[in-house]
Amino acid sequence: MDRALYIAMSGAKQSLLAQNSNANNLANMQTTGFKADLEWFRNRPVTGAGLPTRVYAMTENPGTDFSTGAMQTTGRNLDVAINGDGLIAVQGEDGKEAYTRAGDLRITPEGLLQTGTGLQVIGQNGPITVPPSESLTIGGDGTITIIPLGSGNSTTLQILDRIKLVKPNMADVKKQGDGLLHSKSGQPLETSIDVNLAHGVIEGSNVKGFSGMTEMIDLARNFELQSKVMKSVSDNSAASAKLMQLA
């Protein structure tokens, strides 16, 4: 009986973990540039001394769904989206370079160029700072051009910086708990000239709501099934104990 109880217990636990991952995906359906987490179940034998009579269920995160989300036209001057493959370099909360597809940019009162979640966008020499200007334009290659404030000439263009755009092999990056992509090697990725930006557009989340809700129902049913197995094992154990008492 303990074999069935162990399998059902581990299965129920992993169902809850998978529900957490799926719930996080659904919660980020409206998050700009969000990439859904993937998970799957598999069984694994218990290792160690003794005979191989036990297995346990486990859920794994085999990776991230890097498919492109829906493009949303905003017409906003600071909104950009990557055409095809590529990532925008930002400074993570730990101060290290990380990468995102979120192009909902903004300029803070201090002049810092940030994403909508407050991450500083990295240029050719570190985080980008924008001085007071009459206008700002972001080119397809990430080049930021401004007309300085008070220049007296609306045709006086000045190249400020260039957003760092990278195009890695996606097998070389991984998504971490902060929702950003990080280099597996821990080293900053090289700038690529093959990444192109669309202006006045942002990329939405690639989470599919219908599929996510269907998966949530399946996971809930799976957890319920595992719970019923544990209840049956408990009932059988109680019945066996009574029979032993009668004997």
Steps between C-alpha positions, in 0.01 A plus 500: 500500500782737578615475138167635369494766772852617413423525129170684559659735753786598272261536206270733695795713608628540144149580375493794741840619377383479139185695592718775647700525177187504285333757726805725464469475121132593512571791736739642239268482200509880479870544584696656214753261348428219750610149402307204638668233713469139392470197727451125467456198724712190512567215738839430651618197699606557858876452519698368792535176693236233452297359215354733232143467625410869523461780251395856550342756270674824422425807294780666308541835335653396167525857385315806384266557210689755291232539233412858407202661672235702320616838371297795622516833319503789748643789298688605812839655429695289751334165429713255302473131413757262360436372148589131502769370733690711750497643851536841665775531762396641838654529844345245736415568862831336597688752285598239240411505134182316411273484196135554416256535209303774678533823304258725690767760574474820702721783618507575872513856640871435558546424130549123528370286215311211657256223413144513628606297805776744595803316360771721354565450130865438414678681218851472361661626823257399772154624605362768268439851632299745290571874543218756467393500137228626269449159338639147506497237229601134519619356169458148371853410610443639850675831437356777719491843337397818678454870429662670802277729701560866416712421195303760309496282193249220459726335241797470736505123558736340746571129534479426870563128528396164361291247689693177545324231298614138507410194297621193690429135447201463733653180637769723654258705710262407779210665671543562872267591785511871416327427170806609300725297274860450611808365330572146619871578496450800727681722250334788307393408149652665194316781323340395171441722199243256361221598742237741372249705700148601398396846619169576673433131565534273803506122526241350730518183707512169314281326762191344341212548742278218373781243510607621843151468647459152349831395650398641839183286495701190406748563782218550752341171394836326524548631854150384593573153361823474698315608816238229445774239466651612832153481663448148362838390632413643840162319503660171396761538771232560763304195379813285512570613856149396607543156343826456687326589827230238435766240436 
